[in-house]
Amino acid sequence: MIKNYFILNRIILEANEELDGFRITEAYSQEKDKIIFCFKRNDDEKFIEISVNPGFPYINLRQNVHRAKKNTVDFFSEYLPAEFVSFEIADNDRVLKLNLSTKTLYFTIRGKYTNVFLIDEDKIIPFKKISDEENDLLIDEITKINFIHHFNIPEIKIDYSDFKSGIKNSYPFIGKEILKEVETRVAEESIPQKIEALKKILNEINLESPVVLINEDESTVNLAVKTFRSFSFTKREVFDSLIRAVNFFISKKFSIQSSFSKEKIIQKHLDRELKKIVEKLNNLKARINKGSRETEYKSIAELLLINLNKLYKGMSEIELEDMLNPGTQIKVKLDPKLSPQKNVEMYFDKSKNERTNFEKSIQLFDSVKKEYDKLNRIQTELKTIDSNEKLMLIMKELKIKNEASKQGSENDLSSKFKQYIINGKYRLYVGKDSRNNDLLTTKFARQNDFWFHARSVSGSH
């Protein structure tokens, strides 16, 4: 429920109290789709983190944020620092307004158009790029919104025979989680009863203790208030403020996502390796079941040696009496390119190699079987793993590279380009050749970076 209208409503009311007397000193981004606002009051620091990721938008008040030494980009610098005045929310939409002494910032949750921006006269300065058409539409829309700074419990009036359809059409900002909670509490089709339940739920979101509900069996985490019944859980954490609950919820959600991601990586690795090992075991088992042909090749070599005078270079085959079975003939294949003596030696070598290879096959089967048993053990353990740390140990045991190290190697790309500092704060990266340019543009550059190219001269991206 972190992006639910009423949760956002309560967050901004709590934020107004926490940020009273503070000023925004800087705004920057060091992760894709996230912007950080630094608030200061004397020696006290607080941070607002806003995610504009369409799949997981949120606003979060944090006590500590470490700004990276590189790969960070400043935003709205022209308008900062500025005194914090207040947070407000639209009376019927997920649009937050951050009032400053200089200008006003907005956070809109609109699917793929989710964004943070500042309006300067008739121009929008956005966190994420927008088109000129979006610019005009947003300015027109924002000027018509009525913002409030109290908890909003609307008067519910439905002109529909179906409660859910009536709410979705007349009050779309209420959200599906709240509708699900109403359905959980009121099974009857009585619209008046459901409206009363809805008002009660909205009042609870305003006043009740917030909770984070963790379902360890399903690897899910939900944010709600302690009176909610519609979320299943195995563990419940209760908080004295929604801001602290949101902090814990986001941390727990990313932890679960990270665990799920690692679990998928490990499972994919196990599936791939087990498939290869099973195939190898089957081949080795078939080889061992055939037995060694050492004696057979040695007998052929001795037979050829006895009949050496019957051999000549260029023969591809000879039929001889089998010494082990008198009266029977056997056909022996020869290499026509070899001399009689070399053909004899070839079969002696085959006999020797067969003994060695057969012994190696038995040893290899035992070794591969141990690896197979180990992977099966890990696959069984994986079903009961309950922490990131244990998953990391498994990844280490299986020698699977961690995603973080991959990310680090991507950051090391910066060493491949020429680097300059402009005005003491803007970092400029320059490709050294066309291949370098492609790497710079497609692998290293971020969404909000600026790209330049020198026309009609031998220049770089």
N, C-alpha and C positions, 0 to 999 in steps of 0.2 A: 504493500500500500504506500510505498515511499513517494510515488508520484500522484497519489490521490489528492484531489483538490482540498479536502478538509484537513488532511495531514499537513499539506503545504501551508494552509491557513494557520494552523497551530504553530508550525515551525517558525514562521515569520513573526508571530506575536512573542514567542520566547526569545527570538533573535533581537527584537527591538529592546527588550530588557537587558540582554547580555551585552549589547553593543552601544548602549547609551554613553555618550561622551567620547566615543572613539572617532578616529578619522581614517579614511582609506589612504594608504601611502603608495601602494603599487598594485598592479594587476598583471599577472603573467601566466603563461602556459608552459608546462614541461611534459605534458602527456597529451596524446591526441584526444580531442573532444572534452578536455577539462580545462577550466580556467580558475585560478586562485586569486582571491582578493585579500590583501594583507591589511588588517586593522590595527591601529596603535593608539594607546592612551598612556602617556608617560612611558614607563618600562613594560607595560602590559601589552601583549600581542595576542591577537586572535585571527582566525582565517576562515573565510567563506570559500568553500569548494563547490563549484557548479559543474555538473556533467551535462553536456548537450548530446550525449550519445542517444540516438533515437530509441534504442532498445532498453536503455537504463538511464533515464534523465533523473537528476536529483539536485537538491541543494543541501549542503551539510556545513555546520559550523564546527570548526576544529580548533583545538588548543595549540597544536604544533604542526608545522609543515616545514620540511627542509627543502630549500631551493637549491637545485642542482647548479654546479659551477658552469655547465655548458648545456647546449641544446634547450635553452629556455627563451621564450619570446615575450616581450612586454606588450601590453595593450592599454589603450586609453591614456597613455602617458601625458598627453597634452592637457588632460582635464584633472590630473592628480598631482599632488595630494588634495583631498577634499574632506570636509566634515561630513560624518554620517548623520543623516536626519532621521530617516525611518524606512521601514519596509511596509509595503502595502500589497494587497492582492485584488485582482479584478473580482467584481461581485458575482460573476457567473462563468469564470474561465480560469484556466491554469496559466495566468500571466502575472508574474511578480514584478513589483516596481521598487527599485532601490533609489530612494531620494537622497541626493547629495547636495552640498552647499553650492556646487558649481553647475552640475547637470543631473540628469536622471538616467539610470540604467534599467534595462528590462530583461527579464528572463521568461521566454515563452516556450511552453511545451506543446509542440505541434508536429509530432511524428518526425519525418525527415527534415522538417523546417525548424526543429527545436534549435534555439539560438540565444545568445546574450548579445545585447547591442545597446548603443547609446545614441540618442537623437540630438543632433546639433542643427537647429533651424529646420531645413527641409532635407537634411542628409542624415542617413543612418551610418554609424560607424559600428560594424558588426564584429563579433568574435569569429564566426564562420562566414565565409564570403557569401554574398547574396547578389541576385541579379538586379538591374535597375527597376524592373517591373515589381519584384518583391519589395524593393525599397519604397516605392510609391504606395503599394498596397498596405504595408506595415504602418507607415506614417498615418495614412488615412484611418486605419483601424484603431491604432493606439489612441488617437485623439478622441475617439468615440467611447472608449471604455471608462466605466465608473469604477474607481478603485476605493477600497475600504481598508480600515486598520482595526477591525474588531472581528470576533469569530462569527462567521456567517451561517446562520441557520435559516434557510429560506422558508417562506410560507408555501406549503405544498398544496397545490390545487390541480387535480387531474380531470381532464374531460374525456378520458378513454375508459373503455370497459375492462381493459387489461392493465393491471398495475405496472408491470415491467415495461410495457410499450409506452405507457403514459409518462413514466419517469425518463426513459431514454429519449423521448421526443421533446419533452418540456424542460427537463433538467439533466442534460447529458453530462454535466460536470460532476454529478453525484458519484458515478463510477460503478463498475461491475462488482467490486469487492463488497461494497455496502449493500447493493441489491442482493447479493448472495447471502449476506448476513441477515437481511430481512426475511428471505425465504427460509433460512434455517430456523428463525424464531417463530414465524407465523406460517403454519401450513395451510390455513384456510384461504379461500379466494376473496375474503373480505377486504376491499380496498381501504375503508376507514381504519381497520385494524393495522394494515400494513403501513399506512401513512403515520399512525401513532408510533409504530415500532421504528420507522425510519427517523422520526424526530428524536426518539429516545437514543437511537444509535449515534446520531450526529451530536447530541448533547454529551454522550459518553466520550466521543472522540475529543471533545473540548476539555472535559474535566477528569476523566479516569486516568489511572497510571498507564503509561505506555509499556508495551511488552514486545519482546522478540521471541517468536515461536520457532523452535528448531525441530525439524523432523529428521532424525538421524537415519531412519529406515529408508526414507525417500530422497535424502540429501537435499532438502529444501529448507528455506528460512523465510519467515514472514514477519512483517511489522504490523502491529495492531494496538488495541488497548485491552486491558485485562478482562473486560467483559465479553469480548468476541468469542463466538462459538464455532464459527465456520471453518477455521483452519485446524488441521490435524497437527499434532506435535508430540514429541517425546521428551522435550525439555523446554522450559519457559524461563526467560530472564525478565524481571520486572525492574523498571527504572523510575527515577523521580522526575525526569524531564524527557520530553520527546527528543530534544537535541542529543542527549546522551544515548538514547535508544537508537537514534539514526546512526550515530557513530559506530555503535556496536553492530547494528544490522549490516551496514556497508562492509565493515571489516569481516564479519562472519560470512556474508554472501560471497565476497571475493575469495575468501579462504575455501569455501565449499566449491566454488567454480574452479579454483586452482587445483583442488584435490580431484575434482571430476575430470579436469583436463589431463592431469598426471595419470589418473586411473585409465583413461582412454588410451593414452600413449603407451602405458605399460601393457594393457590388454592387446593392443594392436601388435606390439613387439612380440608378446607371448604367442599370439595366434600365428604370426609369420614364422617364428623360430620353431614352434612345435610342428608345424606343417613340414618344414624342411627336415627336422630331426626324424619324424615318423617315416618319411620317404627314405632317408638314409638308413634307418634301422631295418626297414623292409628289404632294402637292397643288400645290406650286409648279412641279414638272416638268410636270404636266398642263396647268397654266395657260400655261406658256411654250410648250409644244408646240402649243397652240391658235393661237398667234401673236397679234399685236396687231390689234384691230378699229378702229384709229384712222382708217384710210383709208375703211373702210366707213361709219363714223358721219359722217365729214366729207362724203362723197358724198351721204348721205341729207339732211344739213343743207342742202347746196347745191341739191339737187333740190327740197326743200320751199321754199327761198327763191325759186326760179324760179317755182314754182307757188303762191306765197303767196296769190294772188287766189282760188284754189280752196279755201282752208282757211277754216274758221270755228270759233269756240269751241263745244265740245260734241262735236266729232268724235272718235271713238276710233280711227279707221283710215281710210286713203285709199289708192287704187290709182292709181299713176302710171307713166308710161313710163320705163324705166331709161335714163339718158343714156349709160351705159357699154355697154349692149347694146340698141341701137335695135330696136324692134319687139317688145320683151318688157316685160311689166308687172311691177311689184313692189308688194307691200303694205307700207305703212309704218304702224306703230302710233303713235298720238297720245295725249296726255293730255287728255281732254275738259274738264278743269278749267282748262287753260291757253289763252291766246290763240294765234292762228296764229304771231305773232312769237316768243312764249315757247317754243312747240314747236320752232321753228327753233333758237333759242338753246340749248334743251335738248340737241339733237343735236350742236351745236358743242362744248358743254361735255363731252358724253360722249366725243367724239373727243379732246379735250384730256386728260381724265382717263384715258382708255384708254392714251394714250402714257405718261403719268406712272406709272400703275400697272404697266404692262408693264415699264418700266425698273426700277421698284422691285422687281418680282418677280425679275428677273434678279440684281439686287444682293443681295436677300434670300436667294436660292438659294445664291449664293456664300458668304454669311456663315454660313448654316445648315450648309452642307457643311463648312466649316472647323470648326464646333462638333462636327459628327458625327465628323469625323476625329480631333479631340482626345479625345472620349469613347472612341472605339475604341482609341486609343493607350493611354489610362489603363486600359482594361479588359484590354489585353494585358500592361501593366506589373504589374497587380494580381496576376497569376498567379505573379510572381517576387518580390514584396515579402517581405522577411524581417525587418522591424523595425517597431516601433510608431511610431518617428520618421518613417519614410517614409510610413506610412499617415496620420499626422497632416498631413504635407505635402500629400498627395492630398486629404484632407478640406478643407484650407485652399484648395487650388486650385479645388475644386468648390463652395466656400462652404457646406460642410455643417457645421452647428453641432456642437461636441463635446459628448458626454454629460456631461462634467464641468461645462461651463458651464450645462447644463440643471439639474444638481444644485445648482449655486450659486444659480441663480435660485429654486429651491425653498426654499433656506435663507433667501433674502431675504424669504420670506413672513413671517418673524418680525416684520418692521417693520410689518406690517399690524395687529398686535394690541397691546393694552395689556399692559405687562409690569411685574411686581413681584418683589422678592426676599424670600423668607421665611426667617427665622433666619439671614440672611447667606449662604445657600447654595442654597436651593431656588428655582428660577425658575418663576414662575406667569404663564401667558399667558391673557388674557381677550379673548374676542370682543367687538366693538363693536356688532354687530347680528346678526340671524338669518343673513344671508348670510355674514358674517364667521365665525360659529360653525361653519357647514358647512365652510368653508375650513380652519378650525382643526382640526376633528375628523377630516375625511376626507383632507386633504392634508398638514398640518403635523405632527400628533401622531404619536408613535412607539408601537411595540408595548408598551413598558413604562411609558409615561406614565400618570398617574392623571387621571381625568376627573371633574369635579364639576359639579353643576347646582343652582341655587337653585329650590326648588319653590314654586309659588303666588305668586311675585313676579317682577317684570320683571328677570330676571337673565340671565347668559350661561353658556355652556359653559366 
